Amino acid sequence: MSVPPLVVCAAAAALYAMGGWGRAGSTTRGRRWREASFYAGVLSLVIALEPPFDRLADESFAIHMAQHVVLLSIVPPLVVLGRPWPRMWMPFPTRIRRAAAREIALGRWSAPVRGASRVLTRPPVALAVLSATVGAWHVPALYDAAVRNNTVHFAEHVCYLATALLYWAPMLEVPPVRARIDHLRRAALFAGAAVPGWILALVLTFATTPLYGAYVSLQHRPGGISALADQQIAAGVMLVPGSAAFFIAFFISVYRWLEPEAVLETRPEELSWT
């Protein structure tokens, strides 16, 4: 049995809160915004994965698609902007933190993990992995299995959240992972992240029959709509809300690229993909 999302989110929020107690600068505006962003991301995850939303996702393809949008483009950027990685370590004893950090940084067993993380957090690789994840889980056989089997459904959500965090972490310039690239290339990568959703939305929109048997076999759907109508609404969810976060980030990157100060301050090491 998988751990309920509410338990995981409550534990994450508690660690984050305890990690911030007594730290200098706790009243700064930037600190408050980071905290608000993190807690908003955690709350969004709870809402998406707990009833009634999760129950409705079993009854409606469109609501299930909305759940995916939350996992891919709402929760990850909000959580990442909260800068949780070092802060959530702070509640643990210093001895344990140092030992864990030493093992992760220097341990032989962790060498493959370090190597994989360096590769997977390169922006083009992270984008490719995220796109492949979205495409693979929307293959009808896998999607239907996720709807009908709780274990597969859990694996689907973990894949979405993990690959989205790998993508958003370097792209948003949040320590300890950063994409050392200029703002124009960053904008292109944000736009590229929306493309798999567009392709999926077009396939769902122009399909003349429902593609997912798990939703065709339902006897009741919210609002009494047909399986095909439900599928077309799901396409709209992926096309518009599913692209919103990527294009907000795209326009911010373009704006920063056009700023004269940004051009003057660009460093040579920011012009690589690594």
N, C-alpha and C positions, 0 to 999 in steps of 0.2 A: 504494500500500500504506500502510495506517495505521500509526502508530507503536505498538509494543506497549505495553499499559498498564503493564507492569513498568518499562519505560524511563521513561515519564512520571512514575510514582510515585517511582522512585528519584531522579530529578532534583529533584522537589518536596521530597522528604525531605532531600536533600543541601543544597538552598538554605535550607531551614528550619533545619537544624542549623548551617550556617555563619553564618546570620544571628543566631544566639543566642550565638556564641562571644564570650567576653570582655565580655558585657553585664552591667551592674549588676543585682543582684537575682536572679542566675541560680539561687540555691539556695532561693528562697522557695517555700513550699508551693503558692501559686497558680500560679507559673511552672511548677512540675513537673506540676501537673494539666493545664495548657494544653498542655504538650508531649506528655504521655501521650495526651491527647484527639486531637491532630493526628496523631500516629503511628498511633494505633488506627484513625483514619479512613482513612489512606493504606493501612495493611495490609488493612483491610476491602475497599478498592477492588481491591487486587491479588488477593485471594482470590476476589472475585466475578467478575473479568474474565479471569482466567488459568485454564488447565487445572489440575485436572480439572473445576472447577465450571463453567467456561464451556462445556466440551465436553458435560457432562451437560445444560446448559441447551438444547442443540440436540436432545436426546433426550427431554426432559420439560418439559411446559408448567408444571408446578408449580415445578420448579427455575428455569426462566426467570422465573417470577413472583417467586421469592425474590431473584433477581438484581436485578429492578426495585425491590424493597423496599429492598435495600441501597443502591442508587443514589439513591433518593428520600428515605429517612428514617433512614439510619444513617450513611453517609459524610458527607453535607453538614453535619449538626449537629456531628459530631465534629470535622471539619476547621475549621468556623467558630469553634467554641469554642477552638481552638488559636490564634486571632488571627494568621493567617499573613500577612495582606496587607502590613503594613510590614516584618515580619521577613524575608520572602523577597526584599525589595529590598536588604537590607543587604550581601550579598556582592558586589554590583556596585560599581565605582568611583564615588566621590562625584560626579565630573563627569557621568557618564552618568545617575546617578539624578536629579540636579538638572535636567539637560536634558530627560529624559523627563517628569519631574513638571511642568516648565514647559509642555511641549507639550500634555500631557494637560489641564492646568488652564486654559491660555490659548490654545492653538492653534486656528486657525480650522477645521482639518480635524476636530478632536475635538469641536467644538461639538455636532454631532448625537449623538455618543456620550454626552456629558455630559447632554444633554437626555433621551435615552432612558433613561439610568441613573437619573435623578431620577424618571422616571415608573415604570419597571419595579420600583424598590425600594420604592414605596409599597405597604404591606401588602395592601390589597384588590386592587391590580393584580397584584402578585406571586402572590397566591392564585389569581386568575383565570387567569393564564398557566400556572401549575403544573397546575391542574385541566384546562385545555384540552389541555395536553401529554399528560397521562395518558389522557384520553378519546380523543384523536386517534390515539395510537399503539396503542390497543387496538381500533381498527376492524379487522375481520378482514383486509381487503386489505393494510393497512399492516403489521399484525403478521406476517402470513404472509411478506410481502416481507422483513421484518427477519430472520426465521428463515432464509430461503433465500439472502439476499444479504448478504455481509459488509460492503459499503459502507453499505447501508441499516441494518444492525445497528449499525454504528459511529455513524451519525447519530442513531439512536434513543437510544443510551447518552449521547451528548453532550447531546442535548436534555433528557433526564431530569436529568443532573447539573447542567447550567447553570441550568435553571429552578428546581431544588431549592435550589441555592446562592443564587439571587436571592431566594427565599422565606425561607430560614433566616437569612441574614445580617442583615437588619434586625430580624427577630423575636427574635433572641437577644441584642440590644443589644451587638453587638460592633463596635467602631470599624473602619473609618470610616463604616459604614452603620448607622443606628439608626432604629427605628420609634418616633417620639415619640407614643406612645399609652398610655393607662392600662392597667393589668393586666387589667381585665375585658374590654376590647375585644381585647386580646392573646389572652386565653383563647378568645374566640369565634372568632378567626381560626385558632387551633390546631385547634379542633374542626372548623371548616369545611374544613380541609385533609384531614381523614380522610373526608369525605363522598364524594368521587369514588371512592375505593377501596371504600367500602361499596356504592355503586351498582353498580360493576363486579362486586364479589363476589356480589351478589344476582342479577345477570344470568347470571353463570357458574353459580351454584348451581342456578337453576331452569330453565336451558336443558335441553331434552329431548334435544338432539343436540349433538355437538361443534361449536364455532363456528369453529375454526381448522384449515383444510385441511392446513397444514404438519405438524401433529401427528397428524392422522387418517391421513395417508399413511405414517407411520413403521411399519416392520415390527417393531421392537423398542422397548420402553420399560423403564426401570428397574423391576424388580419384576414385569414382565409384566402391568401393569394396563392397562385399556382406556383409550381416548382420553377417554371421558366421565368416568371416575373420575379421570383425571389432571386434567381440567378442574375438577372439583369440589374436588380437593385444592388446586389453584391458587387457587380462590375462598377457601378457608380461610386460605391464606397471606396473601392481600391483606387479608382481613377482620381477622385477629388480629395477626400480626407487623407487617403493614403499617400498622396504626393505633397501635401501641404508643408510638412516639416522639412522635407528635402528642399523645397523651393524657397522657403523662408531662409534657410541656410545658404542656398544658392545666391539669393539677392544680397544678403549680407556680405558674402564673399566678394561678389562683384563690386559692391559699394566700397569695400575696403581696398580692393585692387585699384579702383579709380582714385582713391585719395592720394594726393601728391606725397604726403608724409609717409604713407605705406610704401610707395615706390622707393623713396629715398632711404628708408630703413631696412629694405630687403637685404638679407645677408646671403652670401654665396651658398652656405650650406642649406638654405631654404629652397634651393632650386633643384633638388633631387627628389626622387620618389621614395627614398628610404628614410 
